C-alpha cells in the first residue's frame, strides 16, 4: 500500500449504523402502524416460508414491499424518505457513528451499502456528508409509479460486493474497511482488507 492509496469505508445500514431494521419504521411512518400490521398479516405465509427456508429472502421482501408501496408515485416515495430522515437520528448506534465520523474526519471515502432502499437512507446520509449510498432500487413504470417490484437484485450478501465493485472496480487502488452486523454482510466483510462485525 502506498501513502497515496485511498481508503474506502463501507457500512451496512440496518443493525450496523442503526439499532434496528429501518424498513418497518419507514412503513409505520408513511402508512401508520395499523396498515403496517395488516401488511404483515397479509404476507404471513411468505414470511413463514422465508423463515423456513422455502422462500428466498428477496422474494419475501419484494412481496412485502409491494403490499405497502405498489401504486405510489416515485416522487411521493422520495419525499416520504426525506421526511423520515430526521427520525433515523433517534436510532443510531453511538459506537458505529464514532467510527463513521472518524473515517469522514480522515478524508476517507464512505459508502453505505444496504439491502434497504436508498430513497429513505440517502437524505440522512447526505446530511452527514456521505454521498455514496448503494441499495435495493424500486422499479417504476413509464409514469414514475412504483410497481411493487425491485429494479435491481436485493442488495444482500454477494450482491453487496457486486454492486460495490461495480462502483469501485479498481480494487487494487484502495484499502477497503467494512462494517456489518449480520449474515447478509459476510461476503463484504470477507472482501475487505479490514473488517468489523458490530
TORKOL-4160 file (C-alpha; in steps of 0.2 Angstrom, whole numbers, padded with zeros to 4 digits, m for minus):
198
<pt num="1" X="0000" Y="0000" Z="0000"/>
<pt num="2" X="0007" Y="0017" Z="m0005"/>
<pt num="3" X="0004" Y="0033" Z="0005"/>
<pt num="4" X="m0007" Y="0039" Z="m0009"/>
<pt num="5" X="m0019" Y="0024" Z="m0009"/>
<pt num="6" X="m0037" Y="0028" Z="m0005"/>
<pt num="7" X="m0046" Y="0021" Z="0010"/>
<pt num="8" X="m0064" Y="0017" Z="0007"/>
<pt num="9" X="m0075" Y="0013" Z="0022"/>
<pt num="10" X="m0091" Y="0003" Z="0018"/>
<pt num="11" X="m0105" Y="0002" Z="0031"/>
<pt num="12" X="m0121" Y="m0008" Z="0031"/>
<pt num="13" X="m0135" Y="0002" Z="0037"/>
<pt num="14" X="m0149" Y="m0008" Z="0047"/>
<pt num="15" X="m0142" Y="m0015" Z="0063"/>
<pt num="16" X="m0125" Y="m0008" Z="0060"/>
<pt num="17" X="m0127" Y="0011" Z="0059"/>
<pt num="18" X="m0145" Y="0010" Z="0066"/>
<pt num="19" X="m0150" Y="m0001" Z="0081"/>
<pt num="20" X="m0164" Y="m0009" Z="0071"/>
<pt num="21" X="m0171" Y="m0013" Z="0054"/>
<pt num="22" X="m0177" Y="0003" Z="0046"/>
<pt num="23" X="m0190" Y="m0004" Z="0034"/>
<pt num="24" X="m0203" Y="m0007" Z="0047"/>
<pt num="25" X="m0200" Y="0010" Z="0055"/>
<pt num="26" X="m0202" Y="0018" Z="0037"/>
<pt num="27" X="m0218" Y="0009" Z="0033"/>
<pt num="28" X="m0225" Y="0014" Z="0050"/>
<pt num="29" X="m0220" Y="0032" Z="0047"/>
<pt num="30" X="m0228" Y="0033" Z="0030"/>
<pt num="31" X="m0243" Y="0021" Z="0031"/>
<pt num="32" X="m0246" Y="0020" Z="0050"/>
<pt num="33" X="m0245" Y="0006" Z="0062"/>
<pt num="34" X="m0262" Y="m0002" Z="0058"/>
<pt num="35" X="m0258" Y="m0003" Z="0040"/>
<pt num="36" X="m0241" Y="m0010" Z="0044"/>
<pt num="37" X="m0248" Y="m0024" Z="0055"/>
<pt num="38" X="m0261" Y="m0028" Z="0041"/>
<pt num="39" X="m0247" Y="m0030" Z="0028"/>
<pt num="40" X="m0238" Y="m0042" Z="0039"/>
<pt num="41" X="m0254" Y="m0052" Z="0041"/>
<pt num="42" X="m0257" Y="m0052" Z="0023"/>
<pt num="43" X="m0239" Y="m0058" Z="0019"/>
<pt num="44" X="m0238" Y="m0070" Z="0034"/>
<pt num="45" X="m0237" Y="m0086" Z="0023"/>
<pt num="46" X="m0222" Y="m0079" Z="0013"/>
<pt num="47" X="m0214" Y="m0073" Z="0029"/>
<pt num="48" X="m0216" Y="m0090" Z="0037"/>
<pt num="49" X="m0209" Y="m0098" Z="0021"/>
<pt num="50" X="m0194" Y="m0087" Z="0021"/>
<pt num="51" X="m0191" Y="m0091" Z="0040"/>
<pt num="52" X="m0192" Y="m0110" Z="0035"/>
<pt num="53" X="m0180" Y="m0108" Z="0020"/>
<pt num="54" X="m0194" Y="m0112" Z="0007"/>
<pt num="55" X="m0195" Y="m0094" Z="0000"/>
<pt num="56" X="m0180" Y="m0084" Z="m0004"/>
<pt num="57" X="m0176" Y="m0068" Z="0005"/>
<pt num="58" X="m0178" Y="m0057" Z="m0010"/>
<pt num="59" X="m0195" Y="m0064" Z="m0015"/>
<pt num="60" X="m0202" Y="m0062" Z="0003"/>
<pt num="61" X="m0195" Y="m0044" Z="0004"/>
<pt num="62" X="m0202" Y="m0039" Z="m0013"/>
<pt num="63" X="m0219" Y="m0046" Z="m0009"/>
<pt num="64" X="m0219" Y="m0036" Z="0007"/>
<pt num="65" X="m0213" Y="m0020" Z="m0001"/>
<pt num="66" X="m0226" Y="m0021" Z="m0014"/>
<pt num="67" X="m0240" Y="m0023" Z="m0001"/>
<pt num="68" X="m0236" Y="m0006" Z="0006"/>
<pt num="69" X="m0230" Y="0004" Z="m0009"/>
<pt num="70" X="m0237" Y="m0003" Z="m0025"/>
<pt num="71" X="m0245" Y="0012" Z="m0034"/>
<pt num="72" X="m0236" Y="0026" Z="m0025"/>
<pt num="73" X="m0228" Y="0039" Z="m0036"/>
<pt num="74" X="m0209" Y="0039" Z="m0035"/>
<pt num="75" X="m0208" Y="0057" Z="m0031"/>
<pt num="76" X="m0220" Y="0054" Z="m0016"/>
<pt num="77" X="m0209" Y="0040" Z="m0011"/>
<pt num="78" X="m0194" Y="0051" Z="m0011"/>
<pt num="79" X="m0202" Y="0064" Z="m0001"/>
<pt num="80" X="m0208" Y="0052" Z="0012"/>
<pt num="81" X="m0189" Y="0046" Z="0013"/>
<pt num="82" X="m0184" Y="0065" Z="0016"/>
<pt num="83" X="m0197" Y="0067" Z="0030"/>
<pt num="84" X="m0191" Y="0050" Z="0038"/>
<pt num="85" X="m0173" Y="0055" Z="0038"/>
<pt num="86" X="m0174" Y="0065" Z="0054"/>
<pt num="87" X="m0181" Y="0051" Z="0064"/>
<pt num="88" X="m0166" Y="0040" Z="0059"/>
<pt num="89" X="m0155" Y="0050" Z="0072"/>
<pt num="90" X="m0165" Y="0043" Z="0086"/>
<pt num="91" X="m0160" Y="0025" Z="0081"/>
<pt num="92" X="m0141" Y="0027" Z="0078"/>
<pt num="93" X="m0128" Y="0016" Z="0086"/>
<pt num="94" X="m0116" Y="0028" Z="0095"/>
<pt num="95" X="m0101" Y="0015" Z="0093"/>
<pt num="96" X="m0103" Y="0014" Z="0074"/>
<pt num="97" X="m0106" Y="0033" Z="0072"/>
<pt num="98" X="m0090" Y="0036" Z="0081"/>
<pt num="99" X="m0081" Y="0025" Z="0068"/>
<pt num="100" X="m0090" Y="0033" Z="0054"/>
<pt num="101" X="m0086" Y="0051" Z="0059"/>
<pt num="102" X="m0068" Y="0046" Z="0061"/>
<pt num="103" X="m0067" Y="0040" Z="0043"/>
<pt num="104" X="m0075" Y="0056" Z="0037"/>
<pt num="105" X="m0063" Y="0066" Z="0048"/>
<pt num="106" X="m0049" Y="0057" Z="0040"/>
<pt num="107" X="m0055" Y="0061" Z="0022"/>
<pt num="108" X="m0059" Y="0043" Z="0018"/>
<pt num="109" X="m0072" Y="0039" Z="0006"/>
<pt num="110" X="m0088" Y="0032" Z="0015"/>
<pt num="111" X="m0101" Y="0021" Z="0007"/>
<pt num="112" X="m0117" Y="0014" Z="0014"/>
<pt num="113" X="m0121" Y="m0002" Z="0005"/>
<pt num="114" X="m0138" Y="m0009" Z="0011"/>
<pt num="115" X="m0152" Y="m0021" Z="0007"/>
<pt num="116" X="m0164" Y="m0006" Z="0011"/>
<pt num="117" X="m0170" Y="0007" Z="m0001"/>
<pt num="118" X="m0158" Y="0022" Z="m0004"/>
<pt num="119" X="m0174" Y="0033" Z="m0005"/>
<pt num="120" X="m0175" Y="0034" Z="0014"/>
<pt num="121" X="m0157" Y="0032" Z="0018"/>
<pt num="122" X="m0149" Y="0045" Z="0006"/>
<pt num="123" X="m0157" Y="0060" Z="0013"/>
<pt num="124" X="m0150" Y="0056" Z="0030"/>
<pt num="125" X="m0133" Y="0051" Z="0023"/>
<pt num="126" X="m0131" Y="0067" Z="0013"/>
<pt num="127" X="m0134" Y="0077" Z="0029"/>
<pt num="128" X="m0119" Y="0068" Z="0037"/>
<pt num="129" X="m0108" Y="0071" Z="0021"/>
<pt num="130" X="m0110" Y="0054" Z="0014"/>
<pt num="131" X="m0114" Y="0055" Z="m0004"/>
<pt num="132" X="m0112" Y="0036" Z="m0009"/>
<pt num="133" X="m0127" Y="0025" Z="m0005"/>
<pt num="134" X="m0130" Y="0009" Z="m0014"/>
<pt num="135" X="m0146" Y="m0001" Z="m0010"/>
<pt num="136" X="m0160" Y="m0011" Z="m0017"/>
<pt num="137" X="m0169" Y="0000" Z="m0030"/>
<pt num="138" X="m0188" Y="0000" Z="m0033"/>
<pt num="139" X="m0195" Y="m0002" Z="m0050"/>
<pt num="140" X="m0206" Y="0011" Z="m0058"/>
<pt num="141" X="m0217" Y="0010" Z="m0073"/>
<pt num="142" X="m0217" Y="0023" Z="m0088"/>
<pt num="143" X="m0227" Y="0035" Z="m0077"/>
<pt num="144" X="m0215" Y="0035" Z="m0062"/>
<pt num="145" X="m0226" Y="0024" Z="m0052"/>
<pt num="146" X="m0219" Y="0010" Z="m0041"/>
<pt num="147" X="m0224" Y="m0007" Z="m0047"/>
<pt num="148" X="m0220" Y="m0015" Z="m0031"/>
<pt num="149" X="m0206" Y="m0025" Z="m0038"/>
<pt num="150" X="m0187" Y="m0022" Z="m0037"/>
<pt num="151" X="m0177" Y="m0014" Z="m0052"/>
<pt num="152" X="m0161" Y="m0022" Z="m0045"/>
<pt num="153" X="m0157" Y="m0038" Z="m0036"/>
<pt num="154" X="m0160" Y="m0037" Z="m0017"/>
<pt num="155" X="m0143" Y="m0029" Z="m0011"/>
<pt num="156" X="m0139" Y="m0043" Z="0001"/>
<pt num="157" X="m0124" Y="m0055" Z="0003"/>
<pt num="158" X="m0114" Y="m0057" Z="m0013"/>
<pt num="159" X="m0125" Y="m0043" Z="m0022"/>
<pt num="160" X="m0117" Y="m0031" Z="m0010"/>
<pt num="161" X="m0100" Y="m0035" Z="m0016"/>
<pt num="162" X="m0105" Y="m0035" Z="m0034"/>
<pt num="163" X="m0114" Y="m0018" Z="m0033"/>
<pt num="164" X="m0099" Y="m0010" Z="m0023"/>
<pt num="165" X="m0086" Y="m0017" Z="m0035"/>
<pt num="166" X="m0096" Y="m0010" Z="m0050"/>
<pt num="167" X="m0095" Y="0007" Z="m0042"/>
<pt num="168" X="m0076" Y="0005" Z="m0037"/>
<pt num="169" X="m0069" Y="m0008" Z="m0049"/>
<pt num="170" X="m0050" Y="m0004" Z="m0047"/>
<pt num="171" X="m0049" Y="m0015" Z="m0032"/>
<pt num="172" X="m0030" Y="m0014" Z="m0030"/>
<pt num="173" X="m0030" Y="0005" Z="m0029"/>
<pt num="174" X="m0039" Y="0007" Z="m0012"/>
<pt num="175" X="m0039" Y="m0001" Z="0005"/>
<pt num="176" X="m0056" Y="m0007" Z="0010"/>
<pt num="177" X="m0063" Y="m0007" Z="0028"/>
<pt num="178" X="m0080" Y="m0015" Z="0030"/>
<pt num="179" X="m0093" Y="m0014" Z="0044"/>
<pt num="180" X="m0108" Y="m0026" Z="0046"/>
<pt num="181" X="m0119" Y="m0035" Z="0058"/>
<pt num="182" X="m0127" Y="m0050" Z="0050"/>
<pt num="183" X="m0125" Y="m0064" Z="0038"/>
<pt num="184" X="m0130" Y="m0053" Z="0024"/>
<pt num="185" X="m0114" Y="m0044" Z="0026"/>
<pt num="186" X="m0102" Y="m0059" Z="0027"/>
<pt num="187" X="m0096" Y="m0058" Z="0009"/>
<pt num="188" X="m0092" Y="m0039" Z="0010"/>
<pt num="189" X="m0083" Y="m0042" Z="0027"/>
<pt num="190" X="m0073" Y="m0056" Z="0018"/>
<pt num="191" X="m0069" Y="m0045" Z="0003"/>
<pt num="192" X="m0062" Y="m0031" Z="0014"/>
<pt num="193" X="m0044" Y="m0028" Z="0019"/>
<pt num="194" X="m0050" Y="m0025" Z="0037"/>
<pt num="195" X="m0067" Y="m0030" Z="0043"/>
<pt num="196" X="m0078" Y="m0026" Z="0059"/>
<pt num="197" X="m0093" Y="m0036" Z="0065"/>
<pt num="198" X="m0103" Y="m0024" Z="0075"/>
